């Protein structure tokens, strides 16, 4: 989807939704986003007490993070990269690159160590049995993928939150921002709701909630498999 087609799609959706917004939603979108998350947390507690299946808790967790995440994706998709540009100091510029190189080195070293450890474990447990080796490899893969996915999701949330801070700041209804004026210009109430839900604090809270539940479900699943 090109940028122009995406803009027409967002404008069309905003125009269709514009007449249907309750006044309290337009006035306090960020606060209602927090209320939505609190309601989902209450449902999660109820599911845990009732012993509901893990997939239901996973769906509820995604539902909690959905409003701020979707609003963030809509805002960022309609914001040119030039609106995020700023002039960093020389210290910030080189320190950021040092952290990037250092992180890349740590991840590369960790992958080498983990790969060697997995190879040793496969050799010790399977010997020359290829079928057993593949079964053990599949189990290790199933154990590694969830935490790596959660880690990458956390990085994504933190990155998007940093973009939102630079675009709109921390105000629930920002008066000064870098969001393009053409964004939902024909649907001002929808625009205010989307910008209110695309709040960095709300996104971080949703990310923390979904990450915590994902980690808890992963630990529980590994305990059951063990």
C-alpha positions as CSV (number, residue, x, y, z in Angstrom):
1,X,0.0,0.0,0.0
2,X,1.5,3.3,-1.1
3,X,1.6,6.3,1.2
4,X,-1.2,8.1,-0.7
5,X,-3.4,5.0,-0.7
6,X,-2.8,4.6,3.0
7,X,-3.7,8.2,3.7
8,X,-7.0,7.9,1.7
9,X,-7.8,4.7,3.6
10,X,-7.2,6.4,7.0
11,X,-9.1,9.5,6.0
12,X,-12.0,7.4,4.8
13,X,-12.2,5.3,8.0
14,X,-12.0,8.5,10.1
15,X,-14.8,10.1,8.1
16,X,-17.0,7.0,8.7
17,X,-16.3,7.0,12.4
18,X,-16.5,10.7,13.0
19,X,-20.3,10.9,13.7
20,X,-20.3,8.0,16.1
21,X,-17.9,9.1,18.9
22,X,-19.4,9.7,22.4
23,X,-18.4,13.0,23.8
24,X,-16.6,11.5,26.8
25,X,-14.4,9.4,24.5
26,X,-13.5,12.5,22.6
27,X,-12.7,14.5,25.7
28,X,-10.6,11.8,27.6
29,X,-9.2,9.2,25.2
30,X,-6.1,8.5,27.1
31,X,-7.9,8.1,30.4
32,X,-10.4,5.7,28.8
33,X,-7.5,3.8,27.4
34,X,-6.2,3.2,31.0
35,X,-9.8,2.2,32.1
36,X,-9.9,-0.3,29.2
37,X,-6.6,-1.8,30.4
38,X,-7.8,-1.9,34.0
39,X,-10.9,-3.8,32.9
40,X,-8.8,-6.3,31.0
41,X,-6.6,-6.8,34.0
42,X,-9.6,-7.5,36.1
43,X,-10.8,-10.1,33.5
44,X,-7.3,-11.6,33.5
45,X,-7.4,-12.0,37.3
46,X,-10.8,-13.6,37.0
47,X,-9.5,-16.0,34.3
48,X,-6.6,-16.9,36.5
49,X,-8.9,-17.6,39.5
50,X,-11.2,-19.7,37.3
51,X,-8.4,-21.6,35.7
52,X,-9.2,-20.4,32.2
53,X,-7.0,-21.7,29.4
54,X,-3.8,-19.9,28.4
55,X,-5.0,-19.0,25.0
56,X,-7.9,-17.0,26.5
57,X,-5.5,-15.0,28.6
58,X,-3.3,-14.4,25.6
59,X,-6.3,-13.1,23.6
60,X,-7.3,-10.8,26.5
61,X,-3.7,-9.5,26.8
62,X,-3.6,-8.6,23.1
63,X,-7.0,-6.9,23.5
64,X,-5.6,-4.7,26.3
65,X,-2.7,-3.6,24.1
66,X,-4.7,-3.2,20.9
67,X,-6.1,0.4,21.3
68,X,-2.8,2.2,22.0
69,X,-0.9,-0.1,19.6
70,X,-3.3,0.4,16.7
71,X,-3.5,4.2,17.3
72,X,0.3,4.3,17.4
73,X,0.6,2.4,14.1
74,X,-1.9,4.7,12.5
75,X,-0.2,7.9,13.7
76,X,3.3,6.7,12.7
77,X,2.1,5.4,9.4
78,X,0.9,8.8,8.4
79,X,3.8,10.8,9.8
80,X,6.8,11.4,7.4
81,X,10.2,10.4,8.8
82,X,11.3,14.1,8.5
83,X,9.0,14.9,11.4
84,X,11.1,12.8,13.7
85,X,14.4,14.3,12.7
86,X,16.4,16.3,15.2
87,X,20.0,17.4,15.6
88,X,21.7,15.3,18.2
89,X,24.9,16.4,19.9
90,X,28.2,14.8,18.9
91,X,28.3,13.0,22.2
92,X,24.8,11.6,21.7
93,X,25.5,10.6,18.1
94,X,28.6,8.5,18.9
95,X,27.3,7.1,22.1
96,X,24.2,5.8,20.4
97,X,26.4,4.1,17.8
98,X,28.6,2.7,20.5
99,X,25.6,1.2,22.2
100,X,24.4,-0.3,18.9
101,X,27.7,-1.9,18.1
102,X,28.1,-3.2,21.7
103,X,24.6,-4.7,21.6
104,X,25.3,-6.3,18.3
105,X,28.5,-7.8,19.6
106,X,26.8,-9.1,22.7
107,X,24.0,-10.7,20.7
108,X,26.5,-12.3,18.3
109,X,28.6,-13.7,21.1
110,X,25.5,-15.0,22.8
111,X,24.3,-16.7,19.7
112,X,27.7,-18.4,19.3
113,X,27.7,-19.6,22.9
114,X,24.1,-20.8,22.8
115,X,24.7,-22.5,19.4
116,X,27.7,-24.4,20.9
117,X,25.7,-25.3,24.0
118,X,22.8,-26.7,21.9
119,X,25.2,-28.7,19.7
120,X,26.8,-30.3,22.8
121,X,23.4,-31.0,24.3
122,X,22.1,-32.6,21.1
123,X,25.2,-34.8,20.9
124,X,25.0,-35.9,24.5
125,X,21.3,-36.7,24.5
126,X,20.8,-38.1,21.0
127,X,24.1,-39.6,20.1
128,X,23.9,-40.8,16.5
129,X,20.1,-41.1,16.5
130,X,19.0,-38.5,13.9
131,X,15.2,-38.7,14.8
132,X,15.9,-38.1,18.5
133,X,18.2,-35.2,17.6
134,X,15.5,-33.5,15.5
135,X,12.9,-34.0,18.3
136,X,15.3,-32.5,20.9
137,X,16.1,-29.6,18.5
138,X,12.3,-28.9,18.0
139,X,11.8,-28.8,21.8
140,X,14.7,-26.4,22.2
141,X,13.4,-24.3,19.4
142,X,9.9,-24.2,21.0
143,X,11.6,-23.1,24.3
144,X,13.7,-20.3,22.7
145,X,11.2,-18.7,20.3
146,X,8.7,-17.4,22.9
147,X,11.2,-15.4,25.1
148,X,13.0,-14.0,22.0
149,X,9.6,-13.0,20.6
150,X,8.8,-11.2,23.8
151,X,12.2,-9.5,23.8
152,X,11.7,-8.2,20.3
153,X,8.2,-7.1,21.2
154,X,9.6,-5.1,24.1
155,X,12.1,-3.4,21.8
156,X,9.4,-2.5,19.4
157,X,7.2,-1.0,22.1
158,X,10.1,1.0,23.5
159,X,11.1,2.2,20.0
160,X,7.5,3.3,19.2
161,X,7.1,5.0,22.5
162,X,10.3,7.0,21.9
163,X,8.9,8.1,18.6
164,X,5.6,9.2,20.2
165,X,7.5,11.2,22.8
166,X,9.3,13.1,20.1
167,X,6.1,13.5,18.0
168,X,3.5,14.5,20.6
169,X,5.1,14.6,24.1
170,X,3.4,13.3,27.3
171,X,0.3,15.4,27.3
172,X,-3.0,13.6,27.0
173,X,-4.3,16.2,24.5
174,X,-1.1,17.9,23.1
175,X,-1.4,21.4,21.8
176,X,2.2,21.4,20.4
177,X,3.3,18.4,18.4
178,X,4.9,17.3,15.2
179,X,2.0,15.2,13.9
180,X,1.1,16.3,10.3
181,X,-1.8,18.8,10.1
182,X,-3.3,16.8,7.3
183,X,-3.7,13.7,9.5
184,X,-7.5,13.2,9.8
185,X,-8.0,16.9,9.1
186,X,-11.6,16.3,8.0
187,X,-12.4,14.2,11.1
188,X,-11.2,16.3,14.1
189,X,-12.9,14.2,16.8
190,X,-11.4,11.0,15.4
191,X,-8.1,12.7,15.2
192,X,-8.2,13.7,18.8
193,X,-9.1,10.2,19.9
194,X,-6.4,8.5,17.9
195,X,-3.7,11.0,19.1
196,X,-5.0,10.6,22.7
197,X,-4.8,6.8,22.5
198,X,-1.3,7.0,20.8
199,X,0.2,8.1,24.2
200,X,3.7,6.9,25.0
201,X,2.8,6.2,28.6
202,X,-0.3,4.2,27.6
203,X,1.7,2.3,25.0
204,X,4.4,1.5,27.6
205,X,1.8,0.4,30.1
206,X,0.1,-1.9,27.5
207,X,3.5,-3.3,26.5
208,X,4.4,-4.0,30.1
209,X,1.1,-5.7,30.8
210,X,1.2,-7.9,27.6
211,X,4.9,-8.7,28.3
212,X,4.3,-9.7,31.9
213,X,1.4,-12.0,30.9
214,X,3.4,-13.5,28.0
215,X,6.3,-14.2,30.3
216,X,4.0,-15.8,32.9
217,X,2.3,-18.0,30.3
218,X,5.7,-19.0,28.9
219,X,7.1,-19.9,32.3
220,X,3.9,-21.9,33.1
221,X,4.0,-23.7,29.8
222,X,7.7,-24.6,30.3
223,X,6.9,-25.9,33.8
224,X,4.1,-28.1,32.4
225,X,6.4,-29.5,29.7
226,X,9.1,-30.2,32.2
